[in-house]
Structures are given as structure tokens and as C-alpha cells.
Amino acid sequence: MVKVKFFAALRERLQCAEHSVPVHAGESVAAVRAWLIEQHPGWRHELLEKDVLCAKNFVFVDLQEPVSSGDELAFFPPVTGG
């Protein structure tokens, strides 16, 4: 299983802070995202937005990054500061 966390406005729009996703060897962040969309079709628009960022175990990654059981993924909108 991979623990998936949603942050900031994305968490509010999905009305979900955390979700567990089963993974198989060799799957990518994109596969996890596809599984989430398949299980929750209403999340499609939010998760497919081009500016949504992803981190694996606290490091920014792209969608082709492989994931393993025990990893933590985080999806969130771009971060701005002031």
C-alpha cells in the first residue's frame, strides 16, 4: 500500500486528506493517480490539472517516478509564499 495525502486547496476540493492505494511492483505515480481517478471519478478534474505537484517521501517527483509499498505520496497545488 501507498499512503496518499492531499494538501491545501486540493484537500478541500476533494474533501479527503488521506487515502491508501494498493500498488504492484513497477507501478508509477501516474498509475496511482489513475487508480484514484478510477475509484473516485469526481476527482478526475482536480487530479489531472497541469499544475498539481507530487512528492514521494517528501521529495518532488514527476509522474513516471516508480512507487513501492510503504511510500508516501503527496499531491498539492503549487505553493506560493509571501
Summary of the structure (lengths in Angstrom):
residues: 82
radius of gyration: 11.8
end to end distance: 36.2
largest distance: 40.6
contacts: 210
relative contact order: 0.30
helix: 32%
strand: 27%
